[in-house]
């Protein structure tokens, strides 16, 4: 049995689909909520209702489990997020329970640049979470990933909604920070194959796409893909952070959280041969995997997202 936390998220849904397609028995951890969980449709998966702060429920959810994929995090909740509670303490609780119950393998998805001494809150908390896993004694593999993209992601689809909704687009600094987008299915392949690679045990692996380029170029590619052109205005990071906080508080459906500026504060890259060297395959090029952006009325999608989240915020 394999347990996936964060199974309703962007990466979690893709991972669960692949695990089930491979014939694995999958259980996903769902925190208590009155809302219907956004699980992958048409996929048989067992559900365990438990919060990462409930050690007794976590132990019950881990019964019969051999492998844990820990993907849960609070960063995309933006201003409502308690990343210290969810990402740091929640990971501590889960790793401790996994070690006590002698789970065979614990895999965690982190970020490039994660470091407990980082200036940036999200990367600092991710670094703390990594340390909790290492100190637990459970056999683990930590993936520090570059910016992820794919259907229902928090990067390309968020940018598409913003381009469709706003008459101009703000760029972090001059838009010159380098990114190395990684297709979600390529990350899922790494997560699956690492179970059969002994050399990945107790390792922290940096993984990214096959190319890196400035954020401005990525924005131009997305605009061209959806057929919208917007004037792009460079903005210093402190002003961009303040603007993001303002827009997020005024618009519950704003595509980016208050942590998104951290992603573009400095170059988020690793060796372009990281995946070929470790796993023996070449990741997809960015422009080859943007079909999920085509044929969509992004302006309507932006309005739908805004009103849905506005209604949830009011309820």
C-alpha positions in Angstrom: 0.0 0.0 0.0 1.2 3.5 -0.9 0.1 6.6 1.0 0.1 10.0 -0.8 -0.4 13.2 1.1 -1.5 16.2 -0.9 -3.4 13.8 -3.3 -5.9 16.6 -4.2 -3.1 18.9 -5.4 -1.6 19.4 -8.8 1.3 16.9 -8.4 -0.7 14.5 -6.2 -3.4 13.9 -8.8 -0.9 13.2 -11.5 1.0 10.8 -9.2 -2.1 8.9 -8.0 -3.2 8.4 -11.6 0.2 6.9 -12.5 0.4 4.7 -9.4 -3.0 3.2 -10.0 -2.2 2.7 -13.7 0.8 0.7 -12.6 -1.4 -1.5 -10.5 -0.5 -0.1 -7.1 -2.9 0.1 -4.1 -3.1 3.8 -3.2 -4.4 5.6 -0.1 -4.5 9.4 0.1 -4.6 11.5 3.1 -7.5 14.1 3.2 -7.7 16.7 5.9 -11.1 17.1 7.5 -13.2 19.6 5.5 -16.8 20.2 4.5 -15.8 20.6 0.9 -15.7 17.7 -1.6 -12.0 16.7 -2.2 -10.7 17.3 -5.7 -9.4 13.8 -6.3 -8.5 12.5 -9.8 -11.7 11.3 -11.5 -12.3 7.7 -12.4 -9.4 6.5 -10.3 -9.9 3.9 -7.5 -8.2 5.3 -4.4 -8.7 4.7 -0.7 -9.2 7.8 1.4 -8.0 8.4 5.0 -9.3 11.5 6.7 -6.7 12.9 9.0 -4.8 16.2 9.6 -1.0 16.3 9.7 -1.4 17.7 13.3 -3.3 14.5 14.5 -0.6 11.9 15.3 -3.2 9.2 16.2 -5.0 9.6 12.9 -1.7 9.6 11.0 -0.7 6.3 12.6 -4.1 4.8 11.6 -3.7 6.1 8.0 -0.2 4.5 7.8 -1.5 1.1 8.8 -0.4 -1.4 6.1 1.6 1.2 4.2 5.0 0.5 2.8 5.8 3.8 0.9 4.8 7.4 1.7 4.8 10.2 -0.9 4.6 13.4 1.0 3.3 16.2 -1.2 1.1 18.2 1.1 1.8 21.8 1.7 0.1 25.1 2.4 1.9 27.6 0.1 -0.8 27.9 -2.5 -3.3 29.1 0.2 -1.5 32.4 0.2 -2.4 34.8 3.0 -4.5 32.1 4.7 -1.5 29.6 4.8 0.2 28.5 7.9 3.3 27.0 6.3 5.1 26.5 9.6 2.2 24.4 11.0 1.5 22.4 7.8 4.9 22.1 6.0 7.2 22.0 9.0 5.3 20.6 12.0 3.1 18.4 9.8 6.1 16.9 8.1 7.7 16.3 11.5 4.6 14.4 12.7 4.4 12.3 9.6 8.1 11.5 9.4 8.1 10.5 13.1 5.1 8.2 12.6 6.6 6.7 9.5 9.9 5.9 11.3 8.1 4.4 14.3 6.0 2.2 12.1 9.0 1.2 10.0 7.8 2.5 6.7 10.1 1.2 4.0 10.5 4.5 2.0 9.5 8.2 2.5 9.6 10.5 -0.5 9.2 14.2 -0.2 8.8 17.0 -2.8 10.6 20.2 -1.9 11.9 23.2 -3.8 15.3 24.2 -5.3 16.9 26.5 -2.8 15.3 25.0 0.3 17.4 25.9 3.3 16.6 26.4 6.9 18.8 29.5 6.9 17.1 31.0 3.8 15.9 34.6 3.9 12.7 33.6 2.2 10.0 32.1 4.5 8.8 29.3 2.2 12.3 28.1 1.4 13.2 28.3 5.0 10.3 26.2 6.1 10.9 23.7 3.3 14.5 23.4 4.6 13.2 22.7 8.1 10.9 20.1 6.8 13.8 18.4 5.0 15.8 18.3 8.2 12.9 16.7 10.1 12.8 13.9 7.5 16.6 13.3 7.6 16.6 13.2 11.4 13.7 10.8 11.7 15.9 7.9 10.5 13.3 6.7 7.9 14.8 5.7 4.5 14.0 8.7 2.4 14.5 10.6 -0.9 14.0 14.3 -1.1 13.3 15.9 -4.5 14.2 19.6 -4.7 12.3 20.6 -7.9 12.4 23.5 -10.3 9.2 25.3 -11.2 6.6 22.6 -12.1 4.0 23.0 -14.9 1.2 21.0 -16.5 -2.7 20.9 -16.5 -4.1 22.7 -13.5 -0.7 23.9 -12.3 0.1 27.0 -10.3 2.4 28.5 -13.0 1.3 28.3 -16.6 -2.4 28.3 -16.0 -2.1 31.0 -13.4 -0.1 33.2 -15.8 -2.7 32.4 -18.5 -5.5 33.6 -16.3 -3.6 36.7 -15.3 -2.8 37.6 -18.9 -6.4 37.2 -19.9 -7.8 39.2 -17.0 -5.4 42.1 -16.6 -4.4 44.6 -19.4 -0.7 44.5 -18.4 1.7 42.1 -16.8 4.2 42.8 -14.1 7.6 41.2 -14.3 9.8 40.3 -11.3 12.7 42.8 -11.5 13.5 43.0 -15.2 12.1 39.5 -15.9 15.7 38.3 -16.2 15.6 35.7 -13.4 16.3 32.2 -14.8 13.8 29.4 -14.4 14.0 25.8 -15.5 10.4 24.5 -15.8 9.8 20.8 -15.2 6.8 19.0 -16.7 4.8 17.3 -13.9 4.7 13.9 -15.6 8.5 13.9 -15.7 8.7 14.5 -12.0 6.1 11.7 -11.5 8.3 9.4 -13.5 11.3 10.3 -11.2 9.2 9.7 -8.1 8.1 6.3 -9.4 11.5 5.1 -10.7 13.3 6.1 -7.6 11.7 3.3 -5.7 13.8 0.8 -7.8 17.0 2.8 -7.6 19.0 2.0 -4.4 21.4 4.9 -5.1 18.5 7.4 -4.4 18.0 6.2 -0.9 18.8 8.9 1.8 19.6 11.4 -0.9 18.5 14.9 -1.7 18.2 15.3 -5.4 17.9 18.5 -7.4 15.8 18.1 -10.5 14.7 20.4 -13.3 13.8 20.6 -16.9 16.0 20.2 -20.0 16.4 24.0 -20.5 16.4 27.2 -18.6 15.5 30.7 -19.7 14.4 34.1 -18.3 11.0 34.5 -16.8 10.2 37.1 -19.5 10.7 34.5 -22.2 8.4 32.1 -20.4 5.7 34.8 -20.1 6.1 35.6 -23.9 5.7 31.9 -24.7 2.5 31.6 -22.7 1.1 34.7 -24.2 1.8 33.4 -27.7 0.2 30.0 -26.8 -3.1 31.5 -25.6 -3.1 34.2 -28.3 -3.0 37.2 -26.0 -0.3 39.9 -26.0 0.2 42.1 -22.9 2.5 45.0 -22.1 5.1 43.7 -19.6 6.2 46.1 -16.9 9.3 45.3 -14.8 8.8 45.9 -11.1 11.3 45.7 -8.2 10.6 42.8 -5.9 9.5 44.8 -2.8 6.9 46.6 -4.8 5.8 43.4 -6.5 5.4 41.6 -3.2 3.3 44.5 -1.8 1.2 44.5 -5.0 0.7 40.8 -4.7 -0.5 41.0 -1.1 -2.9 43.8 -2.0 -4.4 42.0 -5.0 -4.7 38.7 -3.1 -6.6 40.4 -0.3 -8.9 42.2 -2.7 -9.4 39.3 -5.1 -9.7 35.8 -3.6 -9.3 34.3 -7.1 -6.0 36.1 -7.8 -3.8 33.6 -9.6 -0.7 33.9 -7.3 -0.1 33.6 -3.6 2.0 35.9 -1.5 4.8 33.3 -1.7 5.1 33.4 -5.5 7.6 36.3 -5.4 10.0 34.0 -3.6 10.2 31.8 -6.7 11.5 34.6 -8.8 13.9 36.3 -6.3 16.9 34.6 -7.8 17.8 32.0 -10.4 16.0 28.7 -9.7 18.0 26.3 -11.7 20.1 23.1 -11.4 22.2 21.1 -13.7 20.3 20.5 -17.0 21.5 16.9 -17.0 20.2 16.1 -13.5 17.4 13.9 -14.7 19.2 12.2 -17.6 22.2 11.4 -15.3 20.0 10.1 -12.4 17.1 8.5 -14.2 18.2 8.0 -17.8 15.7 10.0 -19.7 15.4 13.5 -21.2 12.7 15.8 -19.7 10.2 17.4 -22.0 11.0 20.9 -23.5 8.7 23.6 -22.2 7.1 24.5 -25.5 6.2 20.9 -26.3 4.0 20.4 -23.3 1.6 23.4 -23.3 -1.4 21.8 -25.0 -3.4 22.3 -21.7 -3.3 26.1 -22.4 -4.8 25.8 -25.9 -8.4 26.2 -26.8 -9.4 27.6 -23.4 -11.4 30.8 -22.8 -9.0 32.1 -20.2 -10.8 35.2 -19.5 -14.0 33.2 -18.6 -11.8 30.8 -16.6 -10.4 33.7 -14.6 -13.9 35.1 -13.8 -15.1 31.6 -12.8 -12.1 31.2 -10.5 -12.6 34.6 -9.0 -16.3 34.1 -8.2 -15.9 30.6 -6.9 -13.2 31.6 -4.5 -15.0 34.7 -3.5 -18.1 32.7 -2.6 -16.0 30.2 -0.6 -14.3 33.1 1.2 -17.7 34.6 2.1 -19.1 31.2 3.3 
